[in-house]
Amino acid sequence: MKATHITTVVAALACALSLPVQAGGDPIKGRDKTSMCAGCHGIPGWRTAYPATYHVPKLGGQHEEYLVAALKQYKSGERNHPSMKAIAASLTEEDMQNLAAYYASSYSGPSK
């Protein structure tokens, strides 16, 4: 009986640990912070010329966890893009969570 109980607890713990972690931000608060993002990420098909010419990624529909991780990497310097580094430096952890929640919930189709 005791072995069955331990097996059940271990199985339940394994299941709980395998669930994806949710970023848990507030998409309404995130929407209110998008003005700094929209200049580049809000224009379908936009290409930027600084620091190099490249296609600006569309954020709508992206996974929350990915967006939070990317913003943290820009803030820490792991990712190097001057504009994104400056923007991320101004964001709190809560801001990152909220922006990610907003963009994860706002997919409008593929870029044109």
C-alpha positions as CSV (number, residue, x, y, z in Angstrom):
1,M,0.0,0.0,0.0
2,K,2.8,2.4,0.9
3,A,4.6,1.8,-2.4
4,T,1.5,2.5,-4.3
5,H,1.0,5.8,-2.5
6,I,4.6,6.8,-3.2
7,T,4.2,5.8,-6.9
8,T,1.1,7.9,-7.2
9,V,2.7,10.9,-5.6
10,V,5.8,10.6,-7.9
11,A,3.6,10.3,-11.0
12,A,1.5,13.3,-10.0
13,L,4.6,15.4,-9.4
14,A,6.1,14.3,-12.8
15,C,2.9,15.4,-14.5
16,A,2.8,18.7,-12.7
17,L,6.4,19.5,-13.6
18,S,5.9,18.6,-17.3
19,L,3.1,21.2,-17.8
20,P,4.2,24.4,-19.6
21,V,4.9,27.4,-17.5
22,Q,2.6,30.3,-18.3
23,A,4.0,33.8,-18.4
24,G,0.8,35.0,-16.8
25,G,0.8,38.6,-17.9
26,D,-2.2,40.9,-18.3
27,P,-3.0,41.5,-22.0
28,I,-4.9,44.7,-21.3
29,K,-2.0,46.3,-19.5
30,G,0.3,45.0,-22.2
31,R,-1.8,46.7,-24.9
32,D,-1.3,49.9,-23.1
33,K,2.5,49.6,-23.4
34,T,2.7,48.8,-27.1
35,S,3.4,52.3,-28.4
36,M,7.1,51.6,-28.2
37,C,6.7,48.4,-30.2
38,A,4.2,49.5,-32.9
39,G,6.7,51.7,-34.7
40,C,8.5,48.7,-36.1
41,H,6.5,45.5,-35.2
42,G,3.1,47.0,-36.1
43,I,3.8,47.6,-39.7
44,P,3.2,44.5,-41.9
45,G,6.2,43.7,-44.0
46,W,8.4,46.4,-42.5
47,R,12.1,46.3,-43.0
48,T,14.5,48.3,-40.9
49,A,17.9,49.7,-42.0
50,Y,19.5,50.0,-38.5
51,P,21.8,48.4,-37.6
52,A,21.4,46.3,-40.7
53,T,18.6,45.7,-43.2
54,Y,16.3,42.9,-42.1
55,H,12.6,42.0,-41.9
56,V,11.1,43.0,-38.5
57,P,9.4,40.0,-36.9
58,K,5.6,40.1,-36.4
59,L,4.8,39.6,-32.7
60,G,1.1,38.8,-32.8
61,G,0.5,35.2,-32.0
62,Q,4.0,34.5,-30.8
63,H,4.3,32.3,-27.6
64,E,4.3,34.3,-24.4
65,E,7.2,32.4,-22.9
66,Y,9.3,33.1,-26.0
67,L,8.6,36.8,-26.0
68,V,9.4,37.2,-22.3
69,A,12.7,35.2,-22.8
70,A,13.6,37.4,-25.8
71,L,13.0,40.6,-23.9
72,K,15.1,39.4,-21.0
73,Q,17.9,38.5,-23.3
74,Y,17.8,42.0,-24.9
75,K,17.8,43.5,-21.4
76,S,20.8,41.4,-20.3
77,G,22.7,41.9,-23.5
78,E,22.5,38.2,-24.6
79,R,20.8,39.5,-27.7
80,N,22.3,42.5,-29.3
81,H,20.2,45.0,-31.2
82,P,20.6,48.6,-30.1
83,S,16.9,49.6,-30.3
84,M,15.6,46.5,-28.7
85,K,18.3,46.6,-26.0
86,A,17.3,50.2,-25.1
87,I,13.6,49.4,-25.0
88,A,14.0,46.2,-23.0
89,A,16.2,48.1,-20.5
90,S,13.2,50.3,-19.7
91,L,10.8,47.4,-19.0
92,T,10.1,45.8,-15.7
93,E,9.5,42.0,-15.4
94,E,5.7,42.8,-15.1
95,D,5.9,44.9,-18.3
96,M,7.5,42.1,-20.2
97,Q,4.9,39.6,-19.0
98,N,2.0,42.0,-19.9
99,L,3.4,42.7,-23.4
100,A,3.9,39.0,-24.0
101,A,0.4,38.2,-23.0
102,Y,-1.0,40.9,-25.3
103,Y,1.0,39.9,-28.3
104,A,0.4,36.2,-27.7
105,S,-3.4,36.9,-27.8
106,S,-3.3,39.2,-30.9
107,Y,-2.5,37.1,-33.9
108,S,-4.0,38.6,-37.1
109,G,-2.6,36.3,-39.8
110,P,0.7,36.1,-41.6
111,S,2.6,39.2,-42.6
112,K,2.0,40.5,-46.1
